[in-house]
Amino acid sequence: MSKQNKEWSKATLCLPKDNLTTEAGDRARAANFLPSYETDCLPVSMACLLGWEYARIWVRDRDKFVQEREKAVKPKFIKNDFEWWLKLRKTTKKFCKGN
């Protein structure tokens, strides 16, 4: 039997002991979005709850997270420079000398 706590506490994910995981699942769990107020060690403020301050913080943090993720996923494009490529392969030697 576990000790019953009468205070409110945050719900946590409870996985069974024999739960199978994959590498992709581990990477997805590691890159989860976590708002900044979740990492603060401050007690929950009723004024912030009533004033929707936590919602504003969540939206701001979510926008920043999405922007950073899009920047990381965005493919990097290198423009082809054929002039430079040809210049590297250009030779100054004359192989066919006229008689």
Z-matrix of the N, CA and C atoms (Angstrom, degrees):
N
C 1 1.447
C 2 1.517 1 110.10
N 3 1.323 2 114.08 1 140.38
C 4 1.458 3 117.94 2 179.03
C 5 1.520 4 110.01 3 -100.68
N 6 1.285 5 115.93 4 153.25
C 7 1.456 6 122.40 5 -179.86
C 8 1.524 7 108.84 6 -73.46
N 9 1.287 8 117.97 7 128.14
C 10 1.464 9 122.91 8 -179.56
C 11 1.525 10 109.23 9 -82.29
N 12 1.330 11 115.18 10 129.23
C 13 1.455 12 121.33 11 178.47
C 14 1.514 13 107.72 12 -102.79
N 15 1.319 14 118.01 13 126.56
C 16 1.454 15 121.06 14 -177.27
C 17 1.516 16 112.85 15 -89.62
N 18 1.321 17 118.31 16 -2.31
C 19 1.460 18 121.38 17 177.43
C 20 1.513 19 109.51 18 -91.06
N 21 1.315 20 115.29 19 154.81
C 22 1.464 21 120.90 20 177.44
C 23 1.518 22 108.73 21 -71.77
N 24 1.314 23 116.63 22 138.87
C 25 1.456 24 120.77 23 174.59
C 26 1.522 25 108.12 24 -143.85
N 27 1.301 26 115.96 25 157.49
C 28 1.457 27 122.33 26 -178.49
C 29 1.526 28 110.50 27 -67.96
N 30 1.314 29 115.96 28 138.13
C 31 1.461 30 120.31 29 177.94
C 32 1.527 31 109.67 30 -72.88
N 33 1.314 32 116.85 31 141.67
C 34 1.460 33 121.68 32 178.00
C 35 1.524 34 108.91 33 -123.26
N 36 1.316 35 115.57 34 152.44
C 37 1.451 36 122.20 35 179.58
C 38 1.528 37 109.77 36 -72.87
N 39 1.304 38 116.04 37 128.89
C 40 1.463 39 121.03 38 -179.44
C 41 1.521 40 108.14 39 -112.73
N 42 1.330 41 117.05 40 107.99
C 43 1.454 42 122.31 41 -179.72
C 44 1.523 43 109.64 42 -97.35
N 45 1.330 44 117.92 43 142.38
C 46 1.462 45 119.45 44 176.16
C 47 1.532 46 110.58 45 -65.71
N 48 1.318 47 116.70 46 156.67
C 49 1.465 48 121.16 47 -177.07
C 50 1.519 49 112.24 48 -63.68
N 51 1.337 50 117.16 49 -32.57
C 52 1.458 51 119.67 50 -178.16
C 53 1.530 52 112.35 51 -95.92
N 54 1.317 53 117.24 52 23.36
C 55 1.462 54 121.55 53 -179.16
C 56 1.534 55 109.96 54 -68.97
N 57 1.322 56 116.38 55 126.24
C 58 1.460 57 121.25 56 179.63
C 59 1.523 58 109.52 57 -84.09
N 60 1.314 59 116.66 58 136.80
C 61 1.459 60 120.99 59 178.29
C 62 1.519 61 109.12 60 -123.92
N 63 1.320 62 115.06 61 158.01
C 64 1.454 63 121.12 62 176.81
C 65 1.517 64 108.50 63 -119.31
N 66 1.311 65 115.11 64 166.11
C 67 1.471 66 119.24 65 178.84
C 68 1.523 67 110.70 66 -63.64
N 69 1.336 68 116.73 67 -40.10
C 70 1.460 69 120.62 68 178.92
C 71 1.525 70 110.54 69 -63.69
N 72 1.324 71 116.88 70 -40.14
C 73 1.464 72 120.10 71 177.93
C 74 1.513 73 112.20 72 -65.15
N 75 1.326 74 116.65 73 -38.68
C 76 1.467 75 120.38 74 177.80
C 77 1.522 76 111.06 75 -65.06
N 78 1.349 77 116.53 76 -41.81
C 79 1.470 78 119.72 77 178.28
C 80 1.521 79 110.99 78 -64.84
N 81 1.325 80 117.11 79 -39.57
C 82 1.465 81 121.06 80 -179.95
C 83 1.522 82 110.33 81 -66.07
N 84 1.330 83 117.29 82 -39.10
C 85 1.455 84 120.58 83 179.40
C 86 1.523 85 110.92 84 -69.31
N 87 1.339 86 117.20 85 -33.03
C 88 1.462 87 120.76 86 -179.04
C 89 1.524 88 111.38 87 -71.85
N 90 1.328 89 117.67 88 -28.33
C 91 1.465 90 121.51 89 -177.50
C 92 1.520 91 111.80 90 -100.00
N 93 1.326 92 117.42 91 24.81
C 94 1.458 93 120.20 92 -180.00
C 95 1.511 94 111.18 93 -66.63
N 96 1.314 95 114.56 94 150.56
C 97 1.457 96 121.60 95 176.61
C 98 1.527 97 108.88 96 -78.89
N 99 1.324 98 116.54 97 131.07
C 100 1.452 99 121.83 98 177.85
C 101 1.523 100 107.59 99 -136.03
N 102 1.332 101 117.72 100 115.66
C 103 1.466 102 119.26 101 -178.87
C 104 1.527 103 111.15 102 -66.44
N 105 1.328 104 115.58 103 158.42
C 106 1.466 105 120.22 104 -173.95
C 107 1.525 106 112.73 105 -66.30
N 108 1.334 107 118.97 106 -29.50
C 109 1.460 108 119.12 107 -179.36
C 110 1.526 109 112.04 108 -72.11
N 111 1.333 110 118.23 109 -17.14
C 112 1.462 111 120.82 110 176.18
C 113 1.523 112 111.26 111 -73.31
N 114 1.327 113 117.43 112 -30.36
C 115 1.459 114 120.66 113 -178.38
C 116 1.528 115 112.42 114 -88.44
N 117 1.329 116 117.24 115 -15.78
C 118 1.463 117 120.20 116 177.50
C 119 1.528 118 109.69 117 -70.63
N 120 1.299 119 116.05 118 146.12
C 121 1.467 120 120.64 119 179.81
C 122 1.528 121 110.95 120 -97.27
N 123 1.313 122 116.43 121 32.74
C 124 1.453 123 121.08 122 -179.62
C 125 1.525 124 109.98 123 -97.34
N 126 1.327 125 117.86 124 149.03
C 127 1.464 126 119.38 125 176.81
C 128 1.533 127 110.11 126 -70.01
N 129 1.330 128 115.98 127 155.55
C 130 1.463 129 121.21 128 -179.94
C 131 1.520 130 109.02 129 -68.31
N 132 1.322 131 115.75 130 130.04
C 133 1.463 132 121.29 131 -178.26
C 134 1.524 133 109.48 132 -96.92
N 135 1.319 134 116.87 133 127.63
C 136 1.458 135 121.21 134 179.58
C 137 1.525 136 110.69 135 -65.81
N 138 1.329 137 116.90 136 -34.23
C 139 1.469 138 120.24 137 178.77
C 140 1.531 139 110.67 138 -64.04
N 141 1.328 140 116.30 139 -39.63
C 142 1.464 141 119.74 140 178.15
C 143 1.524 142 111.34 141 -69.18
N 144 1.327 143 116.88 142 -34.32
C 145 1.464 144 120.21 143 176.98
C 146 1.524 145 110.87 144 -66.09
N 147 1.326 146 116.52 145 -46.74
C 148 1.463 147 120.51 146 -178.12
C 149 1.518 148 112.21 147 -70.07
N 150 1.315 149 117.41 148 -32.13
C 151 1.462 150 121.44 149 -178.73
C 152 1.519 151 113.73 150 -88.47
N 153 1.335 152 117.53 151 5.70
C 154 1.470 153 123.46 152 179.67
C 155 1.530 154 112.23 153 59.98
N 156 1.318 155 116.98 154 26.54
C 157 1.464 156 120.45 155 179.37
C 158 1.520 157 111.03 156 -66.33
N 159 1.331 158 116.91 157 -37.87
C 160 1.458 159 119.88 158 178.44
C 161 1.527 160 111.03 159 -64.52
N 162 1.319 161 117.67 160 -34.17
C 163 1.470 162 121.04 161 177.12
C 164 1.522 163 110.23 162 -65.75
N 165 1.328 164 117.38 163 -41.42
C 166 1.468 165 120.86 164 178.41
C 167 1.529 166 110.85 165 -64.18
N 168 1.325 167 116.08 166 -42.57
C 169 1.469 168 120.24 167 178.42
C 170 1.519 169 109.82 168 -63.52
N 171 1.349 170 116.38 169 -42.74
C 172 1.462 171 120.85 170 -179.56
C 173 1.521 172 110.95 171 -61.10
N 174 1.333 173 117.84 172 -45.06
C 175 1.469 174 121.48 173 -179.34
C 176 1.521 175 110.22 174 -64.82
N 177 1.321 176 117.85 175 -42.81
C 178 1.466 177 121.41 176 179.47
C 179 1.524 178 110.99 177 -62.65
N 180 1.341 179 116.90 178 -46.53
C 181 1.461 180 121.05 179 179.50
C 182 1.527 181 111.31 180 -66.14
N 183 1.336 182 117.03 181 -38.15
C 184 1.461 183 120.93 182 179.07
C 185 1.525 184 111.09 183 -64.48
N 186 1.350 185 117.00 184 -42.78
C 187 1.467 186 120.14 185 178.46
C 188 1.518 187 111.38 186 -62.25
N 189 1.320 188 116.87 187 -41.03
C 190 1.467 189 121.13 188 178.48
C 191 1.532 190 110.50 189 -65.31
N 192 1.338 191 117.20 190 -41.64
C 193 1.465 192 122.23 191 179.37
C 194 1.528 193 110.86 192 -63.30
N 195 1.334 194 117.14 193 -44.86
C 196 1.466 195 121.31 194 -179.76
C 197 1.523 196 110.20 195 -65.14
N 198 1.321 197 117.21 196 -41.69
C 199 1.463 198 121.15 197 -179.70
C 200 1.541 199 110.65 198 -63.09
N 201 1.325 200 117.49 199 -43.95
C 202 1.471 201 120.70 200 179.18
C 203 1.520 202 111.04 201 -66.43
N 204 1.326 203 116.72 202 -37.93
C 205 1.462 204 120.46 203 179.86
C 206 1.528 205 111.01 204 -67.50
N 207 1.343 206 117.21 205 -41.51
C 208 1.460 207 120.63 206 178.24
C 209 1.521 208 111.08 207 -64.55
N 210 1.333 209 116.43 208 -37.12
C 211 1.459 210 120.48 209 178.80
C 212 1.525 211 110.69 210 -65.84
N 213 1.338 212 117.34 211 -38.06
C 214 1.464 213 121.41 212 -179.58
C 215 1.527 214 111.47 213 -72.22
N 216 1.317 215 116.87 214 -32.66
C 217 1.464 216 120.84 215 -176.13
C 218 1.523 217 111.45 216 -86.05
N 219 1.311 218 117.34 217 -23.17
C 220 1.459 219 121.71 218 -176.33
C 221 1.531 220 110.15 219 -58.92
N 222 1.335 221 118.14 220 126.31
C 223 1.465 222 119.53 221 -179.77
C 224 1.527 223 111.27 222 -67.89
N 225 1.294 224 114.92 223 142.39
C 226 1.463 225 119.60 224 179.12
C 227 1.525 226 107.94 225 -89.36
N 228 1.313 227 116.15 226 130.16
C 229 1.455 228 122.15 227 -175.87
C 230 1.516 229 109.28 228 -111.61
N 231 1.308 230 116.22 229 126.36
C 232 1.459 231 121.52 230 176.85
C 233 1.520 232 106.88 231 -111.00
N 234 1.311 233 115.86 232 122.10
C 235 1.457 234 120.58 233 -179.03
C 236 1.528 235 109.31 234 -70.82
N 237 1.327 236 115.58 235 136.24
C 238 1.461 237 120.29 236 179.37
C 239 1.523 238 110.42 237 -70.14
N 240 1.332 239 115.91 238 134.65
C 241 1.459 240 121.41 239 178.22
C 242 1.528 241 107.23 240 -121.18
N 243 1.318 242 115.49 241 88.21
C 244 1.457 243 120.45 242 -175.96
C 245 1.527 244 111.90 243 -70.48
N 246 1.315 245 117.66 244 -30.10
C 247 1.469 246 120.73 245 178.24
C 248 1.531 247 110.20 246 -60.83
N 249 1.313 248 116.55 247 -44.77
C 250 1.457 249 121.42 248 179.58
C 251 1.530 250 109.65 249 -64.13
N 252 1.345 251 117.39 250 -42.28
C 253 1.450 252 122.31 251 -179.83
C 254 1.530 253 110.97 252 -62.65
N 255 1.330 254 117.22 253 -41.82
C 256 1.464 255 121.16 254 179.29
C 257 1.523 256 111.30 255 -69.27
N 258 1.321 257 116.73 256 -37.32
C 259 1.460 258 120.87 257 179.81
C 260 1.528 259 111.11 258 -62.39
N 261 1.322 260 117.69 259 -36.05
C 262 1.462 261 121.10 260 178.10
C 263 1.529 262 111.60 261 -66.77
N 264 1.308 263 117.52 262 -31.11
C 265 1.455 264 121.27 263 -175.59
C 266 1.519 265 113.58 264 -98.03
N 267 1.286 266 116.73 265 1.01
C 268 1.459 267 120.83 266 -179.25
C 269 1.534 268 108.79 267 -77.99
N 270 1.294 269 116.10 268 135.11
C 271 1.463 270 120.27 269 -179.81
C 272 1.525 271 109.38 270 -113.02
N 273 1.294 272 114.61 271 148.30
C 274 1.469 273 119.41 272 179.22
C 275 1.519 274 111.36 273 -99.48
N 276 1.324 275 116.55 274 -9.16
C 277 1.465 276 120.61 275 -179.10
C 278 1.534 277 109.77 276 -77.33
N 279 1.289 278 115.20 277 146.59
C 280 1.469 279 120.98 278 176.01
C 281 1.519 280 107.41 279 -105.43
N 282 1.323 281 115.72 280 116.45
C 283 1.446 282 119.98 281 -178.30
C 284 1.531 283 111.82 282 -86.24
N 285 1.300 284 116.14 283 -32.01
C 286 1.450 285 120.33 284 -177.37
C 287 1.537 286 108.73 285 -105.78
N 288 1.319 287 116.50 286 98.92
C 289 1.456 288 118.66 287 179.34
C 290 1.526 289 108.04 288 -94.00
N 291 1.288 290 116.20 289 133.09
C 292 1.468 291 121.33 290 179.15
C 293 1.520 292 111.83 291 -73.25
N 294 1.341 293 117.86 292 143.98
C 295 1.463 294 122.61 293 178.97
C 296 1.495 295 111.04 294 -88.87
